Amino acid sequence: MKKNNLIFLKPKKEKFIGQWLVEQGISAGFPSPADDFKEVRISLDKELVRNQESTFYARVSGNSMENAGLSDGDLIVIDRALDPVKNKIAVCFLDGEFTVKRIIERENKLYLRPENKDYNEIEIKDGNQLIIWGMVTYVIKKLS
């Protein structure tokens, strides 16, 4: 199993007014007239962080979750205040290592499922030490 290390970052507490947001929306189909675009400021921390004291950012390392949209180098937003939810993606601390996987419960057993056919599901057994560290709420991708 390839190690997937996560690099954790904490949102900064500062009075940043944010970046400009074109509030009307950008058409992914036919272009729309731009004369009535309204510009306002947006703070990504305010948009992405619901629980400031319990939210962290982490950079994904590896490709075990690429079919869920989490690629190597992506930034994920993790909220530790949220309760674990079956079939959702979580950052887990398993036997002393961090990993990001989907939580699966099947036939009264717990599994951590990668979203890449090159990786195997991890069945959680009695000898394993598992902490569901936080739930992934957003992914931020760099294009190209």
N, C-alpha and C positions, 0 to 999 in steps of 0.2 A: 504494500500500500504506500503510495507516494504521500509524503508529508505535505500538508497544506497549512502553512503558517499564516497567521493574520497579524497585521500591524495595526494596533489600536491608536486612535486619535480621539481627543475629547473636544467638543465644540467650545470655542472661546466665548467667555462672557465679556462682551464689549458692546458699546453703543454704536454699532455699525448701521448706517441707514440703508444699506442694501444696494443692489444693482437695478438698472432700469428694466422694467417689464412692459412689454407691449401687451396690454390687457385684452385686446380684442381677440387675439389668437392668430396664429399663422396658418394659412390654408396649406394643406398637403396635397390638394387637388388643383383646381384652377386658381390663378392669382386673384386677389380681391383688391379693390381700391384702398390705398393706404392713407388717404387724406383724413379719415376719421379715426385713426389709431389714437388711443389715449395712453400716455406714458405715466406710469407710477413706479415707485421703488419697490423692490422685492428683496427680502432677506431669505436665503435658502434655509438658514437655521430656523426661522419662524415657520417656514412652509413644511420642513421635514422633521422637526423635533417637537414632539408632543410633551415629553417629560424630560426637561433639560438636565436635571441632576442624574438621570439614569440612562441617558443616551450617549452612545459612542459611535464613532466612525471607525471602520477598519478597511484595510486594503486587502482584496482577495489575492491569494497566491495559489496558483494551480488551476486546473480546468475540470475538476470533478463536478462542478455545478453549471457548466456552460449551457446545457439544454434548458436550464431554468432562467437563463439570461444573466448569470453571474460569471464573468470572464476574468481571467488572470489580469490583475491590475485595477479592476473596478473598485470603486469605493462603495461600501455598504453602510447603511444606517441601522444601528442595533439599539433596540429599546429594552432595557433590562426590567422595566416596570411591568411589561406585558406578561401575562400568563402564557405558558406554552400551549400551542394549539396543534392538534393532529393535522397532518398534511400541509403544514406551513414550514417555512424555512427558518432555521434557528442556528445560532452560533452555540456550539456545544463544547464542553471541556470533557474529553473522554480519555481516561487513563493518563492524565497529565499533559495532554496536547489539545490545542484548539482546532476545531474543524467546523465547517459550515455545511449543513446537510438538511434534508427534509425529514421531519419527524413522522414516522409511520407506526401505527399500531395495528397489528394483525394477529388474530387468534390469541389474544391476551399476551402478546409479545411486543416488545418495542424494538424498532429498527431505525437506523439513520440511513437514509437513502440518498446516494449521489444522483445527479441528473446528467450522467454521461455513461454510455454503455460500456466503456473501458474500465469502469470501477464497479466493485461489488458492494451490495448492501451490507451494512454492519448490524448484526443482531446483538442487542444488548443482553448480556448474560449476568448471572449472579456475581461473578468475579469482577465485572467491569465497574469502574467508578465513573459515573456520568453526572455532569451538572449541565442543565440547559441554561446557558449563561445569559441569553437574550434572544429576542425575536428580531429577525431582519424585516425592516419595514420599507426600505427603499434601496435601490441601487442607482449609482451615478456612473455613467459610462462616458469614456472618451471615444469619440468617433474619429477614426484614422489617426 
